[in-house]
Amino acid sequence: MPRTSRFAFLLALALPTTLAHASPPTPTVEDLSGSQGPDAQQQVVVEDLSRAPHQPHPALDPSRGRMVGTFGFFGSGFDPHARRWSLSDSEIGALEGAPIPDAMLADHARYGGFTFGSGFRPLSWLRLPELRVAFGGGDHATRWTPIGEQGLEGAITRSFLLRLELLAGVEVDLGPITPFARVYGGVGMHSAKLKVRDTTLGALGSERLVAFAGDVGVELGFDVYFTEDEGERVGLRVAYRRGLVGAEGHGAFVGLAIQGKRPS
């Protein structure tokens, strides 16, 4: 018994030490919030992956259009035979309803004046529409020719022109120089002074002749821009005009070409 009691006593002393060495160590929790975690105040940028709207090619973008303007002087050949002249409110009774003989009309006349207008260039290479107004006049310098049946003679001296034109065409913007080609259609009123005289009594006064007709032709030339201010451009325009249908013949134009600002 004494030996058994001694063994039990030693076992009771050794058991707590053995259990202490056999139990697993307590896990250590490391604080990583300060050194490895993301900054709480740092902004997170999220990329917008939504599809951008379709953007047209710059050469086809209507928002690149700009207003255009024209002001200048013109001169042109003119075929009076291509117009149907008629007397307007004749004051000389003997001329009422009398036709204007072809022999009175000159084979060729010239007239000139000034024109101005404005339009739109929707694309860098396209110009339409452009509306112009032209005022001018000329000298027919016809010979005295019998008119009517009572010994009267007439001669056309000065003429006046009022004309509206609509143009459209293409152009190539090469920086300061822009060549172009356009087609025009015009409607005009020609008014001429008809001097009348009697072969016996002499001068009887003057009457007014009028003619309304249209023309179609082409305009070829170039613009040379020499100044630009906040997108607005001003330059010199030189053009050759050729009538294809109507009374207009060869002509020329010299004036100013104006381009407005591009839309913002």
C-alpha angles and dihedrals in degrees: 000000000000089000092049092049092050091052093050092050093052091047091054091054096047099046098074091050092049093049091049092056094043098052115096118254119263109260116247117228112212119207107230098168095096103045110026107021123095118269108266092216097046114112116234112220115210114200115233105235095179115128115261116234117264112272116205121228111274091242090057100037110118090203088071091067123115140189118260134200139193133201126165152099130286140190127192145172116247136199109212091191089067090067128072105228122201135178115255116215095333114215094194107076094207089063097052107126094356113146120235107246118231090231089067093057118085118239090233135011136179132218138172144174142137133299137192135180148142139225146150136274104204094178133026091254103031128077120187146176110011122169121200135184119206132195122186150126145203148187119259093188095199127174125250106273131182112258127182124358103279103078095273126146131198139193130187114227119163128017135195129209133204113179142173121203135189117199137188132171151119133278139183116226106214096168112266092006121062118178116198145183122203141174119220135194120194141184118200145173117222117197121187135184115239114200114207130199139170117234088229107027098037127218117019100178133261140293133204123247122197134189130182121197145133136243137201124197148132133264120205126181148097142260123225111199114206103171137038127183120182092331097317114119130199124186149147121279124204119179142169117218127201125185114219101177124025135018100314118104132174117342146159138220130202123177149095128317117204130191121189128218122288114252111264 
